[in-house]
Amino acid sequence: MGKLRVSSFAVSIDGFGAGPNQDLENPIGVGGVAIMDWFFSTRTWQHMHGHDGGETGIDDEIAAQGLPGLGAWILGRNMFGPVRGPWPDESWRGWWGEEPPYHTPVFVLTHHPRRPLRMAGGTEFRFVTDGIQAALQQAKEAAGDRDIRLGGGVSTIRQFLRAGLLDELHLAGRPVLMGAGEALLAGIELPALGYEAVKHVAGDRAPHVFLRRCAP
Ligand SMILES: NC(=O)c1ccc[n+]([C@@H]2O[C@H](COP(=O)([O-])OP(=O)(O)OC[C@H]3O[C@@H](n4cnc5c(N)ncnc54)[C@H](OP(=O)(O)O)[C@@H]3O)[C@@H](O)[C@H]2O)c1
């Protein structure tokens, strides 16, 4: 059985995984780019998005480790895009162009039904309206023995943590203060839920901390 894991998730030093007021011009919320720049700088991220170049080194190696062996992804609706409420039409197709960097089925949590959206390169966005357990079940069926990556955003990761369903969480810390936005871990008692910090690695742009759910 594969794992459910979060990889390469960036947090500011004051605990935010996204800035406030996400919109088309601010996909990570206002000021959110400051927490993601360690990842955007890597060769791995550049290649995922069809670009040459990017930095090599520890951050890049760790970013690359998050990709192999995936059979499905799960995202929250805000990570998929800035559209809120009932879908006005089917014109929003994600932030990533016609060939998104997932290459698997991607289960998007939302309260608003929508038909599946097949993209180039093997990505298919499937919209799940009956909650995290249903999304996980569908992702497991799609992934088989492979891992499922929980891409985010913040609200979605918090739900899976609270339910004790997430096996591994890799956080990349950034030395910036957001002050506002989406707080990742506020009010979540990770030790009581069975999570332990099992490894840490100093990267060039970010310290990396690896949490694992050790309790049954
Ligand atoms: N720091 C990082 O590394 C990183 C990584 C990925 C994303 N992000 C950022 O995180 C932000 C998004 O996070 P977020 O917390 O705002 O939102 P999110 O988790 O992406 O999506 C939340 C939305 O998904 C739907 N949803 C979530 N759980 C659901 C459930 N159980 N049942 C039905 N629908 C459900 C709801 O949308 P509806 O009710 O509207 O349908 C909810 O408002 C973005 O700015 C993104 O760029 C950061």
The ligand as a Gaussian input file, in Angstrom:
#p B3LYP/6-31G(d) Opt

LIG

0 1
 N        3.275000      26.701000       0.738000
 C        3.196000      25.803000      -0.220000
 O        4.141000      25.021000      -0.473000
 C        1.908000      25.696000      -0.985000
 C        1.634000      24.555000      -1.738000
 C        0.415000      24.470000      -2.386000
 C       -0.492000      25.510000      -2.311000
 N       -0.195000      26.610000      -1.603000
 C       -1.134000      27.732000      -1.502000
 O       -2.174000      27.431000      -0.589000
 C       -3.291000      28.270000      -0.937000
 C       -4.531000      27.423000      -0.960000
 O       -4.787000      26.929000       0.334000
 P       -6.195000      27.177000       1.023000
 O       -6.067000      26.760000       2.423000
 O       -6.639000      28.555000       0.711000
 O       -7.181000      26.244000       0.194000
 P       -7.159000      24.757000      -0.369000
 O       -6.865000      23.799000       0.715000
 O       -6.345000      24.677000      -1.613000
 O       -8.677000      24.656000      -0.841000
 C       -9.701000      24.904000       0.089000
 C      -11.020000      24.767000      -0.642000
 O      -11.162000      23.431000      -1.156000
 C      -12.486000      22.988000      -0.968000
 N      -12.448000      21.952000       0.053000
 C      -11.472000      21.695000       0.952000
 N      -11.802000      20.674000       1.740000
 C      -13.027000      20.258000       1.336000
 C      -13.891000      19.244000       1.760000
 N      -13.577000      18.429000       2.802000
 N      -15.072000      19.084000       1.117000
 C      -15.388000      19.868000       0.063000
 N      -14.600000      20.876000      -0.396000
 C      -13.436000      21.070000       0.254000
 C      -13.286000      24.176000      -0.490000
 O      -13.642000      24.914000      -1.657000
 P      -15.162000      25.242000      -2.117000
 O      -16.045000      25.139000      -0.933000
 O      -15.044000      26.630000      -2.657000
 O      -15.462000      24.283000      -3.187000
 C      -12.231000      24.966000       0.264000
 O      -12.539000      26.332000       0.402000
 C       -3.011000      28.862000      -2.293000
 O       -2.632000      30.207000      -2.131000
 C       -1.863000      28.026000      -2.785000
 O       -1.049000      28.682000      -3.716000
 C        0.982000      26.716000      -0.915000

